[in-house]
Amino acid sequence: MESATAAVGSVPVEDFAEARAAMDRRAWAIADLAAMVAEGVAVPEQAREQILSRLRRALEAGRVAEQRLVSIRSAAAVEWSQWSNIYRALGGSAPNSTRVDFCG
């Protein structure tokens, strides 16, 4: 789960397919972890502390990745809105129109 979370945080903003694949890998890792917990796998005390520490680090990395994805989503929405306004100002659905609304 750590490597899957790190992958989510390191995906380039422009690569939506890779971001989706990284999110899928992280979801599978979480599902595998949940299955282990549901099965009641016995873990020695020393290993349990190490596992909890690693899970806390993965949780923090997940929070960072989530914030990054939210900012990417916001940026994409802003860009879409700007291009939508430009499209409408140029006459959008009226291909024969020569009128340009530059007041916006």
N, C-alpha and C positions, 0 to 999 in steps of 0.2 A: 504494500500500500504506500510505503514511503516513496518508492521510485515512481509509482503512478501519479502521486500527488505532485512530486517535483516536476514531472513531465507536463502536467497541466499548467504549472506556473511558468514554464520556460517556452511554451509554444509561441511562435511569432504571431502578432496581432492579425496579420493578413491571412493566415493559414487556417481557415475555418474547418476544413476537413481534418487537419491534424489535431486541432483543438477538440473536435468531436471524438476522434479516436482516443485521445488522451483521457477525456472524460469517461468514455466507455470503459477503458482499462481500469480507471479508478473505481468505477461502479462495480466492476467484476471483483476487484480486490476487497471492497467493502462487503459484497455478498459472500465471498469466501470466508471472510473473517466472521460474519454473522452466522454462517453455517457451523463454523468451529465452535462458537459460543453455544449455539443451540444443541450441539452434540455433547456438550459438557466435557470437552477435552481437558484432561488433568494436566496442569502445568506446575512444575516445582516453584517454590517461593522465590528463589533467586531469579529464575527466568521470568516470572510474573512481573517483578519490578522492572526488569529490562524491557519487557513487552509494553508495559504501561508507559514507560518513558518514551519509547519509540512511537506509541500511539499519540501521545501528547504532542510530540514534534510533528507528526503527520497532520494532526488536527490544526495546529498553528499554520503549517504550510498550506493546508486546505483553505483556511480563512484568507490568507494572502492571495491564493489563486482565485478565490471567489470574488474578492475585491477587484482584482485585475479584470476578471470576466465581466463584472458589472460595469467597470469603466469602459471596456471595449464595447459592450452593448449600448451604453449611453452615447458613446462617440458615433457608433453606427446609426443610431436613431437621429442624432443631430445632423449628420451628413445626409441621411435620407430626406429629412425635413427640408434642408437647404436645397437639395436637387429637386424636390417636389415643388417648392416655391418657384424655382427657376423655370421648371417645365410649365407650370401654370401661367407664369408671367409671359412666357413666349407663346402662349396660345394653346398649349397642351393638346387638347382634343380637337381643335379646329385647325386642320392642316392648311386650309386656304386663307386663313386670317392673316392680315398684314399688320394688325394692331399688336403693339407690345405694351404690356402694363408694367412700366418701370417704377411705379409708386409702391408696389408690393403689398 
